[in-house]
Amino acid sequence: MTTFDDRERAFETKFARDEDMAFRITARRNRLVGVWAAELMKLTPEETGSYATSVVQADFEEAGDDDVIRKLLGDMLAAGVETDDATVREALSAKTVEARRQLMASE
């Protein structure tokens, strides 16, 4: 039984670690895409930090990326930045790769 229990604990630990990493990657990605959008909207450095935080917080509204995409599209269009859903999704994809690289490099 000990070997089975050890394997079970190892799988549970790996699952928890993987979930934590996925959460951190998503949060980092949202911050990066918030900075990207803030630059396009020509926000000041102080506004950029605050805006990036608001994008991270927007992800807690519902499961998936739709809440973040809605926020980014709405804010960017309100600021007069010409964009569309595909552009925002492309930025999310690129920033996911960047976020993963940053987190892997920091470990």
Secondary structure, 3 states (H helix, E strand, C coil): CHHHHHHHHHHHHHHHHHHHHHHHHHHHHHHHHHHHHHHHCCCCHHHHHHHHHHHHHHCCCCCCCHHHHHHHHHHHHHCCCCCCHHHHHHHHHHHHHHHHHHHHHHC
